[in-house]
Amino acid sequence: AAAHEILVEQKRARALEALRLELDAREAALLSPERLEQWARSLELVDPAPGQLLALAPKPERTLAARLPSRARREPPSGAESAR
């Protein structure tokens, strides 16, 4: 009985490995640069024109850290020592 269960599980493991390999191959095909470019063209996406992109930087006074009380910025979160 145990030997039969081992054979069944080995067969199942081989089938799962074959499926994983098939899914890996499909994922690679879908994520290939050629496929992504084809998909972008089908959605009529284009590269931005020069000057069309803007780099944004947060205003220091608007960040979460700037809005925290000064004490909260200096103290480690509770439980930080136990995580080490």
C-alpha positions in Angstrom: 0.0 0.0 0.0 2.8 2.4 0.9 4.7 1.6 -2.3 1.6 2.3 -4.4 1.1 5.7 -2.7 4.8 6.5 -3.4 4.4 5.7 -7.0 1.2 7.7 -7.2 2.9 10.7 -5.6 5.9 10.4 -7.9 3.7 10.3 -10.9 1.9 13.4 -9.6 5.2 15.2 -9.0 6.3 14.5 -12.6 3.0 15.8 -13.9 3.3 19.0 -11.8 6.9 19.5 -13.0 5.8 19.2 -16.6 3.0 21.7 -16.0 5.5 24.1 -14.3 7.8 23.9 -17.3 5.0 24.5 -19.7 3.8 27.5 -17.7 7.4 28.9 -17.5 7.6 28.7 -21.3 4.3 30.4 -21.7 5.2 33.1 -19.2 8.5 33.7 -21.1 6.7 34.0 -24.4 4.1 36.5 -23.0 6.8 38.6 -21.3 9.2 38.7 -24.3 10.1 42.2 -25.4 8.6 41.4 -28.9 5.3 40.3 -27.4 5.1 43.3 -25.1 5.8 45.6 -28.0 3.2 43.9 -30.1 0.7 44.3 -27.2 1.6 48.0 -26.8 1.0 48.6 -30.5 -2.4 46.9 -30.3 -3.3 49.3 -27.5 -2.0 52.2 -29.6 0.6 53.0 -27.0 3.5 55.1 -28.2 6.8 56.3 -26.7 6.5 59.7 -25.1 7.8 62.6 -27.0 10.9 64.4 -25.7 9.9 66.7 -22.9 6.6 64.9 -22.4 7.9 63.2 -19.2 8.2 65.1 -16.0 10.4 64.0 -13.1 8.5 64.7 -9.9 10.2 65.1 -6.5 8.2 65.2 -3.3 8.1 68.4 -1.3 9.9 67.7 2.0 7.2 69.3 4.1 4.6 67.1 2.5 6.2 63.7 3.2 4.9 61.5 5.9 8.2 61.7 7.8 7.9 65.5 8.0 4.4 65.2 9.4 5.3 62.7 12.2 6.0 64.1 15.7 9.8 64.5 16.1 9.7 61.8 18.9 8.1 59.2 16.5 10.9 59.8 14.0 13.6 58.9 16.5 12.1 55.9 18.2 12.3 52.5 16.4 8.9 50.7 15.9 7.9 48.6 18.9 9.2 45.1 18.5 12.1 46.1 16.3 14.7 44.7 18.8 12.9 41.4 19.0 13.1 41.0 15.2 16.9 40.9 15.3 
